[in-house]
């Protein structure tokens, strides 16, 4: 499997478009011990002006990565226990991001299993907190350029496109009705209740 790094020019300059675009792309973490990679099967968009976005309050030291040019990692500890991998999604100085919610593991499964001991293969990276644990992603990756093609990066594979579904986001208490969650239709690696999954678009 040949994964080609995504260039910044490949990424749509629009948060919602970018979230949909990223379904079917690849998350890669190259380590001395070997490569971990998987196909992204679920994304959520947090566009400009969204009150649930960490960028909504304006730029601060802790959320500055969301204001970088699209394609940079924003890694934040949530609920005091789980890191979430987001990516900046607009032009520089415009705060917005997309959340990587689930990945189908493809390479480095033994390494992932060592980081998530006793977890079934289907659940290694099925959910935003699970995938950061499986891929060894923590606070040190905040601000990393995901278009650099080494270390932690995003890429694509020359393969047929798969249907993408859309539904509302998960786990929010406001702005709950917006169709901003995109996923690979039919994938068993998508997180959340099955009843929330809509048809392909």
Residue pairs with C-beta under 8 A, 6 or more apart in sequence:
1 37
1 106
1 107
1 157
2 157
2 158
3 26
3 28
3 37
3 155
3 156
3 157
4 155
4 156
4 157
4 158
5 147
5 148
5 149
5 153
5 154
5 155
6 25
6 71
6 146
6 147
6 153
6 154
6 155
6 156
7 147
8 69
8 70
8 71
8 147
10 156
11 18
11 21
11 70
11 71
11 89
11 147
12 18
12 21
13 70
13 90
13 91
14 89
14 90
15 45
15 46
15 47
15 48
15 89
15 90
15 96
15 97
15 98
16 45
16 47
16 180
18 45
18 70
18 87
18 89
18 98
19 43
19 44
19 45
19 89
19 98
19 180
19 182
20 43
20 45
20 164
20 166
20 182
22 40
22 43
22 87
22 98
22 100
22 154
22 182
23 40
23 41
23 42
23 43
23 164
23 182
23 183
23 184
24 39
24 40
24 41
24 161
24 162
24 164
24 184
25 39
25 40
25 154
25 155
25 156
26 37
26 38
26 39
26 40
26 106
26 154
26 155
26 156
26 157
27 37
27 38
27 40
27 85
27 100
27 103
27 131
27 135
27 152
27 154
28 35
28 36
28 37
28 152
28 153
28 154
28 155
29 35
29 36
29 37
29 108
29 135
29 136
29 137
29 151
29 152
30 150
30 151
30 152
30 153
31 111
31 136
33 111
34 107
34 108
34 111
35 107
35 108
36 105
36 107
36 108
36 111
36 112
36 134
36 135
36 136
37 105
37 106
37 107
37 108
38 103
38 104
38 105
38 106
38 107
38 125
38 131
39 103
39 104
39 106
39 157
39 184
40 100
40 102
40 103
40 154
41 102
41 103
41 104
41 183
41 184
41 187
41 189
41 190
42 100
42 101
42 102
42 181
42 182
42 183
42 184
42 187
42 189
42 190
42 191
43 98
43 99
43 100
43 101
43 181
43 182
43 183
44 98
44 99
44 101
44 169
44 170
44 180
44 181
44 182
45 89
45 98
45 180
45 181
45 182
46 52
46 53
46 54
46 55
46 86
46 89
46 96
46 97
46 98
46 99
46 180
47 53
47 89
47 96
47 180
48 55
48 90
48 94
48 95
48 96
49 56
50 56
50 96
50 175
50 178
51 174
51 175
52 169
52 172
52 174
52 175
53 66
53 95
53 96
53 97
54 63
54 66
54 74
54 76
54 86
54 97
55 63
55 66
55 67
55 95
55 96
55 97
56 95
57 63
58 95
59 67
59 93
59 95
62 76
63 74
63 76
63 95
64 143
65 72
65 73
65 74
65 75
65 88
65 142
65 143
66 74
66 86
66 88
66 95
66 96
66 97
67 88
67 92
67 93
67 94
67 95
68 88
68 92
68 143
69 88
69 91
69 92
70 87
70 88
70 89
70 90
70 91
71 87
71 88
71 145
71 146
71 147
71 154
72 87
72 88
72 143
72 144
72 145
72 146
73 85
73 86
73 87
73 88
73 141
73 142
73 143
73 144
73 145
73 146
73 152
74 85
74 86
74 87
74 88
74 97
74 142
74 143
75 83
75 84
75 85
75 86
75 132
75 137
75 138
75 139
75 141
75 142
76 83
76 84
76 86
76 142
77 83
77 139
78 84
78 129
81 129
82 128
82 129
82 132
82 133
83 129
83 132
83 133
83 137
83 138
83 139
84 99
84 128
84 129
84 132
85 99
85 100
85 128
85 131
85 132
85 135
85 137
85 141
86 97
86 98
86 99
86 100
87 97
87 98
87 100
87 146
87 154
88 96
88 97
89 96
89 97
89 98
90 96
99 128
100 128
100 131
101 127
101 128
101 131
101 170
101 181
101 183
101 190
101 191
102 125
102 126
102 127
102 128
102 131
102 183
102 189
102 190
102 191
103 125
103 131
103 134
103 135
103 189
104 125
104 184
104 187
104 189
105 112
105 121
105 124
105 125
105 134
105 189
109 121
109 124
111 136
112 124
112 125
112 134
112 135
113 119
113 121
113 124
115 133
115 134
115 135
115 136
116 123
116 124
116 130
116 133
116 134
119 130
122 188
122 189
123 130
124 130
124 131
124 134
125 131
125 134
125 135
125 189
126 189
126 190
126 191
127 191
128 191
131 137
132 138
135 152
137 152
141 152
144 151
144 152
146 152
146 153
146 154
147 153
147 154
149 155
162 184
162 185
162 186
162 187
163 184
163 185
163 186
163 200
163 201
164 182
164 183
164 184
164 185
164 200
164 201
165 182
165 183
165 184
165 185
165 197
165 198
165 199
165 200
165 201
166 179
166 180
166 181
166 182
166 183
166 198
166 201
167 179
167 181
167 183
167 196
167 197
167 198
168 176
168 177
168 178
168 179
168 180
168 181
168 196
169 175
169 176
169 178
169 180
169 181
170 181
170 191
170 192
170 196
183 190
183 197
184 190
185 197
185 199
185 200
190 197
